[in-house]
Amino acid sequence: MILILRERATPEQMRQMLEALGIYIKLAVDIELGILASGGELHADCEQFLLASDSQQANVWGADWYPLN
């Protein structure tokens, strides 16, 4: 499940984002708009959600997050 976040993730959202990969979360961030897409199996999955939400490619960066460490 890919979520678009504009504020801090809730515990339920964290659980949903971890469903795809278990121990870490793939995400993409629009550094200009300050929004994050996360929860996909690939960075590209998250990136596509941001690009469909009017983000510009030059402003989108991907990352991995290990919230349990």
CORLIN-V36372 format. One record per residue. N is the residue number from 1. RES is the residue in one small letter. PHI is phi in radians with two decimals (NA if undefined). OMEGA is omega in radians with two decimals (999 if undefined). NEAR is the number of other ideal C-beta (glycine too) atoms within 12 Angstrom. Layout:
# CORLIN-V36372
N,RES,PHI,OMEGA,NEAR / N,RES,PHI,OMEGA,NEAR
This chain:
# CORLIN-V36372
1,m,NA,3.10,22 / 2,i,-1.72,-3.14,30 / 3,l,-2.02,2.98,32 / 4,i,-1.77,-3.10,31 / 5,l,-2.06,3.06,29 / 6,r,-2.00,3.12,16 / 7,e,-2.41,3.13,11 / 8,r,-0.97,-3.13,9 / 9,a,-1.19,3.06,23 / 10,t,-1.44,3.07,12 / 11,p,-0.98,3.12,11 / 12,e,-1.16,3.10,12 / 13,q,-1.12,3.09,24 / 14,m,-1.05,3.12,22 / 15,r,-1.06,-3.14,18 / 16,q,-1.11,-3.13,19 / 17,m,-1.19,3.14,35 / 18,l,-1.34,-3.12,26 / 19,e,-1.01,-3.05,21 / 20,a,-1.17,-3.00,24 / 21,l,-2.17,3.02,24 / 22,g,1.48,-3.05,15 / 23,i,-1.91,3.09,15 / 24,y,-2.55,-3.04,23 / 25,i,-2.17,2.99,39 / 26,k,-1.46,3.13,32 / 27,l,-2.59,3.02,40 / 28,a,-2.37,-3.08,38 / 29,v,-2.15,2.97,29 / 30,d,-1.61,-3.05,29 / 31,i,-1.26,3.11,18 / 32,e,-1.44,-3.10,15 / 33,l,-1.52,3.14,20 / 34,g,1.23,3.09,14 / 35,i,-2.11,-3.05,26 / 36,l,-2.31,3.00,36 / 37,a,-2.02,-3.10,37 / 38,s,-2.63,3.06,38 / 39,g,1.91,3.13,33 / 40,g,-1.49,3.10,31 / 41,e,-1.44,3.14,20 / 42,l,-2.31,3.03,21 / 43,h,-1.01,-3.11,29 / 44,a,-1.06,3.09,19 / 45,d,-1.07,-3.14,26 / 46,c,-1.19,3.13,39 / 47,e,-1.02,-3.13,30 / 48,q,-1.08,3.09,20 / 49,f,-1.10,3.13,30 / 50,l,-1.17,3.14,37 / 51,l,-1.10,3.08,22 / 52,a,-1.29,3.13,16 / 53,s,-1.81,3.05,23 / 54,d,1.34,3.02,15 / 55,s,-1.30,3.08,26 / 56,q,-1.72,-3.07,15 / 57,q,-0.90,-3.10,17 / 58,a,-1.13,-3.11,11 / 59,n,-1.71,-3.05,19 / 60,v,-1.80,-3.14,29 / 61,w,-2.23,3.14,22 / 62,g,-1.77,3.12,25 / 63,a,-2.76,2.96,19 / 64,d,-1.92,3.12,23 / 65,w,-2.31,3.09,25 / 66,y,-1.88,-3.03,14 / 67,p,-1.23,-3.08,20 / 68,l,-1.57,3.14,13 / 69,n,-1.65,999,8
